[in-house]
């Protein structure tokens, strides 16, 4: 699962810690999602997309292998 | 967040009761002379080790319970710490890590116990029977929790 979280976060001038606090997870979770080591759950993906005023599809992209 | 606060309050209450119970039971054992009993037979060192281990476990349990009570009280007295604690306890990645680590640990423990039963049957039947009982208990716990979560989700 690819995502644009790092790009969106930097455009807003946000740190990982600040975004993590906004969506209610730890900084390590945001870091793992950005590095594509961890796939966010649907509620978390929704929260992140909502925070950036975007749809889930605008933030996350399903890759060909389904991850 | 309010649910988390209530859960912490309940946990603290349970821990305080547990601490009280440990202290009372330990006091009774000390009064009865169980903690200071000296070795009476040829297994002198084993005897001393057993009493030492029992005493150590009780001390460790008291320290652990106190540590958790203080930690919970600190969270309940500060909104900032409460929020941090809530995020830490509800973080989905952490939950997944704990879930995976626990599953692997249980699998390895199960395998070790099965091997131990085979070895114990050659050495001591009481030990073998105890390990078999533990294995049965593990299997029953797994079955019940599996049925519970199968019905839940």
Backbone of each chain as ProteinMPNN parsed JSONL, in Angstrom:
{"seq_chain_A": "XXXXXXXXXXXXXXXXXXXXXXXXXXXXXXXXXXXXXXXXXXXXXXXXXXXXXXXXXXXXXXXXXXX", "coords_chain_A": {"N_chain_A": [[0.848, -1.2, 0.0], [0.82, 1.984, -1.115], [1.481, 5.38, -0.075], [0.774, 8.919, 0.446], [1.472, 10.268, 2.695], [3.802, 11.357, 3.922], [4.531, 13.354, 2.098], [2.218, 15.011, 2.133], [2.216, 15.721, 4.788], [4.598, 17.156, 5.018], [4.038, 19.279, 3.328], [2.209, 20.607, 4.853], [3.796, 21.332, 6.92], [4.077, 19.745, 9.155], [5.118, 17.743, 11.948], [5.979, 14.244, 12.45], [5.195, 13.467, 14.97], [3.27, 15.411, 15.633], [1.25, 14.904, 13.745], [0.667, 12.303, 14.489], [-0.413, 12.712, 17.058], [-2.702, 14.079, 16.338], [-4.237, 12.163, 14.999], [-4.39, 10.161, 16.809], [-2.477, 8.069, 17.293], [0.772, 6.476, 17.825], [3.996, 8.097, 17.28], [5.753, 6.355, 16.074], [4.068, 4.661, 14.66], [3.084, 6.289, 12.59], [5.497, 6.759, 11.303], [6.136, 4.143, 10.448], [4.034, 3.69, 8.663], [4.524, 5.635, 6.752], [6.945, 4.683, 5.766], [6.048, 2.492, 4.525], [6.004, 0.068, 5.823], [4.1, -0.771, 7.475], [0.61, -1.307, 7.19], [-2.026, 0.884, 7.359], [-5.034, 0.64, 9.336], [-8.51, 0.58, 8.3], [-10.135, 2.489, 9.785], [-8.053, 4.184, 10.743], [-6.848, 5.03, 8.356], [-8.96, 6.46, 7.335], [-9.168, 8.493, 9.266], [-6.711, 9.817, 8.883], [-6.924, 10.67, 6.204], [-9.14, 12.319, 6.459], [-8.115, 14.27, 8.122], [-6.381, 15.604, 6.405], [-8.209, 16.669, 4.73], [-8.967, 15.143, 2.491], [-9.861, 12.396, 0.269], [-9.774, 8.842, 1.045], [-8.646, 7.439, -1.084], [-7.101, 9.419, -2.252], [-4.991, 9.65, -0.571], [-4.016, 7.098, 0.004], [-2.807, 4.348, -1.927], [-3.586, 1.434, -3.582], [-1.4, -1.166, -4.242], [-0.262, -3.329, -6.967], [0.193, -5.929, -6.006], [-1.639, -6.105, -4.022], [-1.085, -5.202, -1.48]], "CA_chain_A": [[0.0, 0.0, 0.0], [1.601, 3.229, -1.182], [0.734, 6.52, 0.477], [1.388, 10.248, 0.279], [1.411, 10.926, 4.01], [5.003, 12.17, 4.159], [4.436, 14.532, 1.225], [1.134, 15.863, 2.649], [2.647, 16.215, 6.101], [5.623, 18.184, 4.813], [3.367, 20.45, 2.743], [1.54, 21.31, 5.97], [4.814, 21.673, 7.909], [3.778, 18.981, 10.375], [6.05, 16.67, 12.323], [5.301, 12.948, 12.614], [4.612, 13.491, 16.315], [2.061, 16.242, 15.608], [0.218, 14.167, 13.003], [0.306, 11.146, 15.323], [-1.308, 13.202, 18.106], [-3.982, 14.466, 15.728], [-5.029, 10.984, 14.608], [-4.484, 9.25, 17.967], [-1.553, 6.92, 17.284], [2.122, 6.883, 18.227], [4.854, 8.599, 16.198], [6.33, 5.18, 15.4], [3.078, 4.129, 13.713], [3.105, 7.176, 11.41], [6.775, 6.489, 10.64], [6.016, 2.84, 9.772], [3.109, 3.816, 7.529], [5.243, 6.407, 5.723], [7.977, 3.822, 5.167], [5.296, 1.385, 3.924], [6.274, -1.184, 6.544], [2.842, -1.119, 8.14], [-0.575, -0.825, 6.475], [-2.988, 1.44, 8.32], [-6.38, 0.055, 9.319], [-9.475, 1.453, 7.619], [-10.449, 3.683, 10.592], [-6.912, 5.102, 10.802], [-6.719, 5.622, 7.018], [-10.049, 7.443, 7.249], [-8.806, 9.638, 10.123], [-5.6, 10.538, 8.248], [-7.47, 11.334, 5.019], [-10.031, 13.379, 6.935], [-7.278, 15.34, 8.664], [-5.847, 16.385, 5.278], [-9.369, 17.046, 3.905], [-8.896, 14.395, 1.236], [-10.496, 11.079, 0.362], [-8.79, 7.786, 1.32], [-7.956, 7.133, -2.36], [-6.128, 10.48, -2.539], [-3.828, 9.495, 0.337], [-3.496, 5.725, -0.089], [-2.951, 3.732, -3.247], [-3.403, -0.016, -3.52], [-0.444, -1.624, -5.254], [-0.725, -4.489, -7.755], [0.209, -7.164, -5.214], [-2.736, -6.065, -3.056], [-0.621, -4.674, -0.178]], "C_chain_A": [[0.884, 1.25, 0.0], [0.781, 4.352, -0.55], [1.526, 7.822, 0.324], [1.46, 11.002, 1.604], [2.607, 11.859, 4.236], [4.941, 13.485, 3.366], [3.388, 15.521, 1.776], [1.527, 16.508, 3.977], [3.654, 17.345, 5.948], [5.029, 19.452, 4.195], [2.705, 21.29, 3.834], [2.524, 21.745, 7.046], [4.602, 20.96, 9.238], [4.876, 17.972, 10.678], [5.253, 15.366, 12.432], [4.553, 12.909, 13.945], [3.279, 14.257, 16.316], [0.923, 15.519, 14.887], [-0.282, 12.975, 13.841], [-0.675, 11.563, 16.419], [-2.686, 13.541, 17.556], [-4.864, 13.259, 15.424], [-5.064, 9.898, 15.691], [-3.671, 7.974, 17.865], [-0.173, 7.398, 17.731], [2.909, 7.365, 17.001], [5.427, 7.451, 15.382], [5.376, 4.592, 14.362], [3.061, 4.965, 12.435], [4.378, 6.903, 10.609], [6.702, 5.174, 9.842], [5.106, 2.915, 8.552], [3.813, 4.559, 6.386], [6.287, 5.551, 5.001], [7.386, 2.584, 4.494], [5.648, 0.016, 4.534], [4.992, -1.683, 7.2], [1.675, -0.516, 7.36], [-1.609, -0.372, 7.496], [-4.334, 0.736, 8.203], [-7.318, 1.04, 8.632], [-9.842, 2.675, 8.481], [-9.294, 4.693, 10.641], [-6.707, 5.799, 9.452], [-7.764, 6.724, 6.844], [-9.694, 8.7, 8.046], [-7.727, 10.49, 9.468], [-6.121, 11.33, 7.039], [-8.339, 12.52, 5.431], [-9.221, 14.568, 7.459], [-6.728, 16.233, 7.54], [-6.958, 16.877, 4.336], [-9.337, 16.397, 2.527], [-9.673, 13.087, 1.385], [-9.392, 10.032, 0.601], [-7.977, 7.469, 0.06], [-6.904, 8.18, -2.71], [-4.859, 10.315, -1.706], [-3.18, 8.109, 0.15], [-3.756, 5.156, -1.485], [-2.648, 2.247, -3.14], [-2.453, -0.452, -4.636], [-0.932, -2.917, -5.925], [-0.757, -5.789, -6.953], [-0.829, -7.157, -4.082], [-2.345, -5.56, -1.689], [-0.663, -3.149, -0.162]], "O_chain_A": [[1.591, 1.536, 0.966], [-0.447, 4.287, -0.496], [2.739, 7.831, 0.109], [1.505, 12.232, 1.624], [2.448, 12.996, 4.68], [5.249, 14.561, 3.879], [3.65, 16.72, 1.87], [1.217, 17.669, 4.247], [3.583, 18.357, 6.645], [5.463, 20.562, 4.503], [2.649, 22.517, 3.747], [2.144, 22.446, 7.983], [4.906, 21.497, 10.304], [5.489, 17.416, 9.766], [4.024, 15.378, 12.499], [3.439, 12.394, 14.039], [2.297, 13.818, 16.915], [-0.218, 15.518, 15.35], [-1.477, 12.686, 13.892], [-1.651, 10.86, 16.683], [-3.704, 13.323, 18.213], [-6.085, 13.32, 15.57], [-5.688, 8.852, 15.513], [-4.12, 6.913, 18.3], [0.025, 8.586, 17.986], [2.549, 7.086, 15.857], [5.57, 7.548, 14.163], [5.806, 4.09, 13.324], [3.027, 4.42, 11.332], [4.338, 6.825, 9.381], [7.155, 5.11, 8.699], [5.372, 2.282, 7.53], [3.717, 4.173, 5.221], [6.485, 5.676, 3.792], [8.11, 1.741, 3.965], [5.598, -1.021, 3.874], [4.832, -2.879, 7.444], [1.736, 0.634, 6.923], [-2.015, -1.131, 8.376], [-4.729, 0.294, 7.124], [-6.96, 2.196, 8.409], [-9.86, 3.792, 7.965], [-9.519, 5.902, 10.588], [-6.429, 6.998, 9.399], [-7.483, 7.781, 6.279], [-9.888, 9.822, 7.577], [-7.799, 11.719, 9.483], [-5.801, 12.506, 6.872], [-8.276, 13.589, 4.824], [-9.598, 15.723, 7.262], [-6.623, 17.45, 7.696], [-6.677, 17.435, 3.276], [-9.646, 17.036, 1.521], [-10.09, 12.721, 2.484], [-8.213, 10.313, 0.383], [-6.767, 7.257, 0.132], [-5.923, 7.872, -3.388], [-3.787, 10.783, -2.091], [-1.956, 7.98, 0.142], [-4.77, 5.441, -2.122], [-1.582, 1.853, -2.667], [-2.668, -0.152, -5.81], [-1.912, -3.517, -5.483], [-1.612, -6.645, -7.178], [-0.889, -8.091, -3.283], [-3.197, -5.49, -0.803], [-0.311, -2.532, 0.844]]}, "seq_chain_B": "XXXXXXXXXXXXXXXXXXXXXXXXXXXXXXXXXXXXXXXXXXXXXXXXXXXXXXXXXXXXXXXXXXXXXXXXXXXXXXXXXXXXXXXXXXXXXXXXXXXXXXXXXXXXXXXXXXXXXXXXXXXXXXXXXXXXXXXXXXXXXXXXXXXXXXXXX", "coords_chain_B": {"N_chain_B": [[-11.93, 8.284, 25.398], [-12.9, 8.764, 27.992], [-13.762, 6.238, 28.648], [-11.348, 4.936, 28.827], [-10.263, 6.261, 31.027], [-12.023, 5.436, 33.024], [-11.473, 2.713, 32.932], [-8.838, 2.701, 33.818], [-9.206, 3.595, 36.436], [-10.628, 1.44, 37.484], [-8.73, -0.582, 37.154], [-6.763, 0.357, 38.916], [-8.106, 0.132, 41.35], [-8.42, -2.674, 41.468], [-5.726, -3.425, 41.558], [-4.93, -2.295, 43.998], [-6.448, -3.823, 45.772], [-5.324, -6.316, 45.19], [-2.681, -5.872, 46.037], [-3.128, -5.51, 48.77], [-4.118, -8.058, 49.386], [-1.861, -9.664, 48.817], [-0.062, -8.706, 50.742], [-1.413, -9.378, 53.128], [-1.601, -12.218, 52.949], [1.13, -12.848, 52.862], [1.929, -11.836, 55.331], [0.519, -13.546, 57.032], [1.772, -15.974, 56.396], [4.368, -15.381, 57.242], [3.952, -15.015, 59.966], [3.163, -17.608, 60.603], [5.553, -18.78, 60.274], [6.508, -19.706, 57.837], [8.206, -18.418, 56.034], [10.626, -18.296, 57.214], [11.439, -20.761, 57.773], [13.795, -23.315, 58.336], [16.102, -25.534, 56.642], [15.474, -29.044, 56.818], [16.147, -31.511, 55.977], [18.149, -33.689, 53.841], [18.228, -32.316, 51.423], [19.236, -29.689, 51.646], [20.192, -27.284, 50.323], [18.393, -27.022, 48.195], [16.027, -26.677, 49.554], [16.506, -24.214, 50.895], [16.772, -22.62, 48.658], [14.197, -22.75, 47.6], [12.654, -21.392, 49.556], [13.863, -18.921, 49.439], [13.321, -18.206, 46.788], [10.547, -18.043, 46.868], [10.187, -15.901, 48.618], [11.455, -13.916, 47.15], [9.78, -13.775, 44.89], [7.43, -12.791, 46.043], [8.284, -10.261, 46.959], [8.967, -9.104, 44.468], [6.44, -9.123, 43.27], [5.032, -7.323, 44.926], [6.492, -4.943, 44.494], [6.083, -4.642, 41.726], [3.26, -4.329, 41.585], [2.959, -1.97, 43.08], [4.378, -0.236, 41.418], [2.731, -0.176, 39.139], [0.414, 0.915, 40.276], [1.283, 3.492, 41.02], [1.968, 4.474, 38.48], [-0.546, 4.472, 37.163], [-1.931, 6.277, 38.821], [-0.497, 8.621, 38.339], [-1.125, 9.043, 35.643], [-3.866, 9.495, 35.862], [-3.894, 11.89, 37.2], [-2.906, 13.778, 35.483], [-3.784, 15.382, 32.533], [-2.323, 15.433, 30.177], [-0.555, 13.25, 30.401], [-2.461, 11.296, 30.573], [-3.62, 11.353, 28.021], [-1.41, 10.629, 26.492], [-0.97, 8.069, 27.489], [-3.345, 6.871, 26.713], [-3.156, 6.941, 23.915], [-0.897, 5.325, 23.606], [-1.848, 2.895, 24.616], [-3.911, 2.299, 22.879], [-2.871, 2.19, 20.39], [-2.779, 0.954, 17.127], [-0.707, -0.344, 15.701], [1.031, -1.135, 17.714], [-0.634, -2.902, 19.047], [-0.852, -4.887, 17.118], [1.798, -5.774, 17.004], [2.129, -6.808, 19.606], [0.202, -8.817, 19.514], [1.203, -10.536, 17.466], [3.729, -11.206, 18.547], [2.909, -12.48, 20.889], [1.486, -14.68, 19.871], [3.521, -16.134, 18.592], [5.183, -16.632, 20.783], [3.502, -18.247, 22.376], [3.231, -20.442, 20.675], [5.895, -21.405, 20.58], [6.276, -21.945, 23.307], [4.399, -23.971, 23.653], [5.498, -25.978, 21.992], [7.925, -26.437, 23.341], [6.936, -27.417, 25.754], [5.738, -29.801, 24.902], [7.988, -31.262, 24.053], [9.268, -31.348, 26.514], [7.54, -33.009, 27.986], [7.966, -35.469, 26.775], [10.652, -35.904, 27.453], [10.432, -35.811, 30.241], [8.938, -38.088, 30.827], [10.829, -40.081, 30.886], [12.282, -39.438, 33.084], [10.84, -38.393, 35.431], [7.676, -39.178, 36.511], [5.794, -37.633, 37.851], [6.465, -35.018, 37.264], [6.092, -35.159, 34.496], [3.313, -35.622, 34.388], [2.418, -33.214, 35.464], [3.254, -31.38, 33.514], [1.732, -32.295, 31.379], [-0.793, -31.659, 32.345], [-0.603, -28.878, 32.324], [-0.381, -28.484, 29.567], [-2.903, -29.396, 28.729], [-4.509, -27.49, 29.99], [-3.631, -25.18, 28.651], [-4.499, -25.774, 26.044], [-7.268, -25.911, 26.442], [-7.788, -23.278, 27.243], [-7.078, -21.94, 24.894], [-9.009, -22.998, 23.135], [-11.426, -22.074, 24.287], [-11.057, -19.26, 24.181], [-10.799, -18.973, 21.451], [-13.345, -19.746, 20.525], [-14.828, -17.734, 21.743], [-13.87, -15.371, 20.454], [-14.513, -16.058, 17.848], [-17.245, -15.951, 17.867], [-17.534, -13.34, 18.535], [-16.475, -11.755, 16.405]], "CA_chain_B": [[-10.976, 8.693, 26.448], [-13.547, 8.567, 29.292], [-13.746, 4.79, 28.885], [-9.969, 4.633, 29.237], [-10.124, 6.799, 32.387], [-12.767, 4.528, 33.903], [-10.734, 1.446, 32.957], [-7.671, 2.923, 34.685], [-9.69, 3.664, 37.827], [-10.959, 0.065, 37.868], [-7.444, -1.3, 37.263], [-6.094, 0.8, 40.15], [-8.844, -0.476, 42.464], [-8.071, -4.109, 41.491], [-4.323, -3.528, 41.985], [-4.847, -1.999, 45.436], [-6.981, -5.025, 46.451], [-4.304, -7.358, 45.005], [-1.558, -5.538, 46.923], [-3.589, -5.781, 50.132], [-4.199, -9.519, 49.52], [-0.485, -10.202, 48.868], [0.527, -8.352, 52.039], [-2.096, -10.16, 54.179], [-1.181, -13.628, 52.83], [2.548, -12.903, 53.246], [2.001, -11.626, 56.79], [0.059, -14.793, 57.673], [2.843, -16.975, 56.205], [5.512, -15.006, 58.094], [3.544, -15.31, 61.355], [3.185, -19.071, 60.758], [6.956, -19.204, 60.2], [6.792, -20.344, 56.549], [9.296, -17.76, 55.309], [11.902, -18.392, 57.94], [11.712, -22.174, 58.039], [15.125, -23.737, 57.9], [16.113, -26.853, 56.02], [15.438, -30.115, 57.81], [16.582, -32.802, 55.428], [19.405, -33.707, 53.09], [18.176, -31.368, 50.306], [19.377, -28.404, 52.327], [20.311, -26.14, 49.396], [17.145, -26.918, 47.447], [15.076, -26.132, 50.531], [16.817, -22.792, 51.066], [16.497, -21.961, 47.382], [12.741, -22.633, 47.47], [12.176, -20.307, 50.423], [14.409, -17.676, 48.887], [12.581, -17.913, 45.561], [9.194, -17.632, 47.271], [10.307, -14.558, 49.191], [11.791, -13.032, 46.013], [8.577, -13.597, 44.059], [6.508, -11.914, 46.782], [8.848, -8.898, 46.917], [8.834, -8.637, 43.083], [5.014, -8.87, 43.03], [4.667, -6.079, 45.634], [7.134, -3.82, 43.789], [5.386, -4.484, 40.444], [1.911, -3.79, 41.801], [3.148, -0.57, 43.488], [4.818, 0.494, 40.219], [1.554, 0.047, 38.294], [-0.513, 1.827, 40.974], [1.846, 4.849, 40.905], [1.847, 4.845, 37.062], [-1.96, 4.776, 36.872], [-2.28, 7.504, 39.545], [0.113, 9.751, 37.62], [-1.926, 9.278, 34.427], [-5.178, 10.043, 36.237], [-3.738, 13.249, 37.718], [-2.441, 14.711, 34.453], [-4.487, 15.194, 31.251], [-1.303, 15.181, 29.147], [-0.102, 11.855, 30.567], [-3.621, 10.446, 30.288], [-3.749, 11.275, 26.559], [-0.259, 9.84, 26.004], [-1.234, 6.681, 27.882], [-4.454, 6.386, 25.884], [-2.604, 6.7, 22.566], [0.004, 4.174, 23.707], [-2.589, 1.644, 24.84], [-4.854, 1.995, 21.794], [-2.155, 2.251, 19.11], [-3.056, -0.298, 16.401], [0.541, -1.036, 15.34], [1.52, -1.773, 18.941], [-1.518, -4.049, 19.296], [-0.483, -5.938, 16.157], [3.106, -6.305, 17.428], [1.887, -7.631, 20.802], [-0.566, -9.984, 19.052], [2.109, -11.44, 16.748], [4.742, -11.699, 19.484], [2.245, -13.416, 21.805], [1.156, -15.905, 19.134], [4.772, -16.887, 18.392], [5.625, -17.091, 22.112], [2.649, -19.373, 22.785], [3.595, -21.569, 19.806], [7.187, -21.927, 21.036], [6.048, -22.516, 24.644], [3.678, -25.22, 23.426], [6.456, -26.952, 21.455], [8.87, -26.769, 24.42], [6.223, -28.261, 26.725], [5.559, -31.146, 24.314], [9.311, -31.913, 24.136], [9.522, -31.581, 27.949], [6.75, -34.18, 28.411], [8.66, -36.669, 26.281], [11.857, -36.081, 28.278], [10.031, -36.061, 31.632], [8.455, -39.478, 30.999], [11.998, -40.928, 31.176], [12.92, -39.001, 34.329], [9.949, -38.304, 36.586], [6.294, -39.227, 36.04], [5.029, -36.538, 38.47], [6.767, -33.839, 36.434], [5.436, -35.391, 33.202], [1.871, -35.414, 34.571], [2.203, -31.779, 35.667], [3.384, -30.7, 32.213], [0.552, -32.677, 30.573], [-1.912, -30.855, 32.869], [-0.406, -27.512, 31.806], [-0.709, -28.539, 28.136], [-4.367, -29.495, 28.61], [-5.033, -26.176, 30.38], [-3.328, -24.269, 27.531], [-5.372, -26.131, 24.915], [-8.64, -25.522, 26.801], [-7.845, -21.811, 27.204], [-7.064, -21.553, 23.484], [-10.302, -23.355, 22.539], [-12.466, -21.169, 24.781], [-10.862, -17.9, 23.654], [-11.061, -19.052, 20.009], [-14.811, -19.749, 20.357], [-15.295, -16.403, 22.147], [-13.577, -14.387, 19.402], [-15.218, -16.454, 16.622], [-18.607, -15.439, 18.003], [-17.488, -11.874, 18.651], [-16.244, -11.12, 15.094]], "C_chain_B": [[-11.565, 8.471, 27.848], [-13.577, 7.095, 29.681], [-12.389, 4.369, 29.437], [-9.736, 5.071, 30.679], [-10.812, 5.867, 33.397], [-12.037, 3.191, 34.077], [-9.519, 1.549, 33.878], [-8.072, 2.943, 36.15], [-9.985, 2.256, 38.352], [-9.684, -0.753, 38.074], [-6.747, -0.941, 38.575], [-6.758, 0.163, 41.366], [-8.451, -1.958, 42.609], [-6.646, -4.294, 42.008], [-4.169, -3.27, 43.478], [-5.342, -3.206, 46.239], [-5.944, -6.155, 46.376], [-3.132, -7.132, 45.956], [-1.907, -5.882, 48.375], [-3.599, -7.3, 50.385], [-2.804, -10.141, 49.647], [0.126, -9.949, 50.246], [-0.081, -9.202, 53.164], [-1.614, -11.619, 54.158], [0.269, -13.785, 53.281], [2.693, -12.77, 54.762], [1.603, -12.904, 57.529], [1.159, -15.862, 57.591], [4.046, -16.676, 57.093], [5.201, -15.356, 59.558], [3.604, -16.826, 61.624], [4.605, -19.648, 60.643], [7.351, -19.856, 58.896], [7.996, -19.731, 55.821], [10.654, -17.931, 55.978], [12.262, -19.83, 58.29], [13.119, -22.55, 57.561], [15.075, -25.17, 57.379], [16.222, -27.955, 57.079], [15.947, -31.441, 57.267], [17.857, -32.658, 54.591], [19.425, -32.707, 51.921], [18.257, -29.924, 50.812], [19.363, -27.205, 51.367], [19.031, -25.918, 48.61], [16.065, -26.273, 48.309], [15.264, -24.626, 50.672], [16.475, -22.005, 49.801], [14.993, -21.728, 47.225], [12.185, -21.503, 48.319], [12.652, -18.952, 49.917], [13.62, -17.243, 47.661], [11.182, -17.405, 45.902], [9.217, -16.186, 47.785], [10.572, -13.538, 48.073], [10.579, -12.744, 45.151], [7.597, -12.639, 44.734], [6.994, -10.463, 46.722], [8.65, -8.315, 45.517], [7.373, -8.297, 42.775], [4.594, -7.555, 43.683], [5.224, -4.862, 44.894], [6.409, -3.549, 42.466], [4.029, -3.834, 40.61], [2.011, -2.313, 42.186], [3.51, 0.301, 42.289], [3.614, 0.821, 39.329], [0.576, 1.025, 38.946], [-0.029, 3.273, 40.825], [1.689, 5.35, 39.462], [0.431, 5.252, 36.708], [-2.361, 6.089, 37.556], [-1.716, 8.737, 38.845], [-0.692, 10.098, 36.375], [-3.249, 9.95, 34.776], [-5.081, 11.487, 36.738], [-3.284, 14.254, 36.672], [-3.1, 14.385, 33.111], [-3.517, 14.809, 30.133], [-0.839, 13.722, 29.185], [-1.229, 10.87, 30.255], [-3.767, 10.255, 28.776], [-2.627, 10.408, 25.97], [-0.47, 8.354, 26.301], [-2.322, 6.058, 27.029], [-3.958, 6.042, 24.478], [-1.738, 5.44, 22.573], [-0.778, 2.855, 23.837], [-3.513, 1.286, 23.678], [-4.183, 1.985, 20.424], [-2.256, 0.909, 18.369], [-1.792, -1.062, 16.013], [1.092, -1.787, 16.545], [0.696, -3.025, 19.254], [-1.149, -5.214, 18.386], [0.842, -6.604, 16.554], [2.919, -7.262, 18.614], [1.185, -8.939, 20.417], [0.354, -11.008, 18.379], [3.147, -12.055, 17.682], [4.136, -12.737, 20.427], [1.965, -14.745, 21.111], [2.407, -16.772, 18.955], [5.26, -17.457, 19.723], [4.818, -18.31, 22.569], [3.003, -20.627, 21.97], [4.882, -22.236, 20.269], [7.037, -22.604, 22.399], [5.39, -23.892, 24.532], [4.643, -26.316, 22.954], [7.425, -27.411, 22.544], [8.211, -27.701, 25.435], [6.045, -29.685, 26.199], [6.883, -31.93, 24.399], [9.62, -32.276, 25.595], [8.773, -32.809, 28.464], [7.472, -35.458, 28.014], [9.886, -36.961, 27.156], [11.467, -36.491, 29.708], [9.542, -37.491, 31.861], [9.611, -40.445, 31.298], [12.571, -40.638, 32.561], [11.984, -39.084, 35.537], [8.498, -38.216, 36.113], [5.438, -38.1, 36.623], [5.211, -35.263, 37.649], [6.05, -33.965, 35.092], [3.938, -35.12, 33.304], [1.545, -33.936, 34.745], [2.253, -31.031, 34.335], [2.192, -31.041, 31.308], [-0.661, -31.853, 31.022], [-1.826, -29.421, 32.344], [-0.79, -27.455, 30.326], [-2.221, -28.59, 27.917], [-5.014, -28.146, 28.931], [-4.829, -25.163, 29.257], [-4.292, -24.496, 26.378], [-6.821, -25.693, 25.181], [-8.796, -24.005, 26.709], [-7.92, -21.333, 25.759], [-8.431, -21.807, 22.857], [-11.389, -22.376, 22.977], [-12.304, -19.756, 24.21], [-11.148, -17.86, 22.152], [-12.568, -18.979, 19.757], [-15.372, -18.354, 20.676], [-15.089, -15.391, 21.015], [-14.255, -14.73, 18.082], [-16.654, -15.929, 16.67], [-18.638, -13.909, 18.042], [-17.354, -11.205, 17.285], [-16.947, -11.88, 13.975]], "O_chain_B": [[-10.863, 8.054, 28.769], [-13.441, 6.737, 30.851], [-12.289, 3.57, 30.369], [-9.101, 4.361, 31.459], [-10.272, 5.557, 34.459], [-11.981, 2.618, 35.165], [-9.206, 0.618, 34.62], [-7.38, 2.386, 37.002], [-9.652, 1.915, 39.487], [-9.568, -1.513, 39.034], [-6.209, -1.81, 39.261], [-6.083, -0.287, 42.292], [-8.186, -2.436, 43.712], [-6.38, -5.201, 42.796], [-3.381, -3.934, 44.151], [-4.746, -3.573, 47.252], [-5.71, -6.861, 47.357], [-2.649, -8.065, 46.599], [-1.103, -6.461, 49.106], [-3.16, -7.772, 51.434], [-2.584, -11.028, 50.472], [0.743, -10.832, 50.841], [0.635, -9.686, 54.041], [-1.266, -12.184, 55.195], [0.604, -14.732, 53.993], [3.468, -13.489, 55.393], [2.239, -13.302, 58.505], [1.444, -16.557, 58.567], [4.672, -17.589, 57.633], [6.035, -15.9, 60.282], [4.024, -17.271, 62.692], [4.829, -20.835, 60.881], [8.4, -20.495, 58.819], [8.711, -20.419, 55.092], [11.697, -17.728, 55.356], [13.237, -20.094, 58.994], [13.553, -22.127, 56.489], [14.13, -25.913, 57.644], [16.938, -27.831, 58.073], [16.154, -32.388, 58.026], [18.541, -31.636, 54.64], [20.496, -32.295, 51.476], [17.45, -29.07, 50.448], [18.623, -26.242, 51.569], [18.623, -24.78, 48.381], [15.294, -25.433, 47.843], [14.306, -23.859, 50.58], [15.963, -20.887, 49.861], [14.561, -20.665, 46.782], [11.338, -20.738, 47.858], [11.92, -17.963, 49.967], [13.289, -16.068, 47.507], [10.695, -16.451, 45.295], [8.371, -15.368, 47.424], [9.996, -12.45, 48.054], [10.367, -11.608, 44.727], [7.007, -11.781, 44.079], [6.209, -9.55, 46.466], [8.219, -7.17, 45.379], [7.093, -7.305, 42.102], [3.882, -6.759, 43.072], [4.518, -3.874, 44.691], [6.149, -2.399, 42.115], [3.678, -2.908, 39.879], [1.244, -1.491, 41.686], [3.022, 1.423, 42.152], [3.484, 1.939, 38.829], [-0.019, 1.861, 38.266], [-0.821, 4.171, 40.542], [1.325, 6.505, 39.241], [0.221, 6.26, 36.033], [-3.046, 6.918, 36.957], [-2.378, 9.772, 38.769], [-0.921, 11.269, 36.073], [-3.699, 10.859, 34.078], [-6.067, 12.223, 36.706], [-3.275, 15.456, 36.936], [-2.993, 13.264, 32.613], [-3.827, 13.988, 29.269], [-0.742, 13.054, 28.156], [-0.998, 9.772, 29.749], [-4.005, 9.144, 28.304], [-2.852, 9.581, 25.086], [-0.183, 7.496, 25.467], [-2.25, 4.885, 26.663], [-4.293, 4.994, 23.926], [-1.829, 4.602, 21.677], [-0.412, 1.84, 23.244], [-3.864, 0.12, 23.498], [-4.851, 1.793, 19.408], [-1.874, -0.134, 18.9], [-1.797, -2.293, 15.997], [1.56, -2.92, 16.427], [1.229, -4.056, 19.663], [-1.131, -6.37, 18.808], [0.995, -7.822, 16.456], [3.466, -8.365, 18.633], [1.519, -10.014, 20.917], [0.292, -12.199, 18.682], [3.417, -13.255, 17.628], [4.766, -13.75, 20.73], [2.179, -15.81, 21.69], [2.36, -17.988, 19.141], [5.695, -18.606, 19.795], [5.377, -19.279, 23.083], [3.065, -21.731, 22.511], [4.967, -23.461, 20.347], [7.584, -23.682, 22.632], [5.771, -24.841, 25.217], [4.608, -27.44, 23.454], [7.718, -28.6, 22.669], [8.831, -28.648, 25.918], [6.182, -30.653, 26.947], [6.896, -33.104, 24.767], [10.155, -33.346, 25.884], [9.301, -33.563, 29.282], [7.58, -36.402, 28.797], [10.129, -38.103, 27.546], [12.073, -37.381, 30.304], [9.708, -38.042, 32.948], [9.399, -41.502, 31.892], [13.258, -41.476, 33.145], [12.285, -39.748, 36.529], [8.133, -37.285, 35.394], [4.479, -37.656, 35.993], [4.258, -34.533, 37.377], [5.468, -32.997, 34.603], [3.355, -34.476, 32.432], [0.53, -33.454, 34.243], [1.418, -30.17, 34.058], [1.702, -30.188, 30.567], [-1.455, -31.404, 30.196], [-2.834, -28.823, 31.969], [-1.438, -26.508, 29.881], [-2.753, -27.917, 27.035], [-5.94, -27.709, 28.247], [-5.728, -24.383, 28.943], [-4.834, -23.55, 25.806], [-7.507, -25.182, 24.295], [-9.785, -23.501, 26.178], [-8.706, -20.446, 25.426], [-8.959, -20.958, 22.14], [-12.176, -21.904, 22.157], [-13.283, -19.128, 23.806], [-11.663, -16.87, 21.632], [-13.019, -18.241, 18.881], [-16.261, -17.856, 19.986], [-16.005, -14.651, 20.657], [-14.548, -13.842, 17.281], [-17.21, -15.517, 15.652], [-19.616, -13.275, 17.644], [-18.026, -10.209, 17.016], [-16.859, -11.486, 12.812]]}, "name": "protein", "num_of_chains": 2, "seq": "XXXXXXXXXXXXXXXXXXXXXXXXXXXXXXXXXXXXXXXXXXXXXXXXXXXXXXXXXXXXXXXXXXXXXXXXXXXXXXXXXXXXXXXXXXXXXXXXXXXXXXXXXXXXXXXXXXXXXXXXXXXXXXXXXXXXXXXXXXXXXXXXXXXXXXXXXXXXXXXXXXXXXXXXXXXXXXXXXXXXXXXXXXXXXXXXXXXXXXXXXXXXXXXXXXXXXXXXXXXX"}
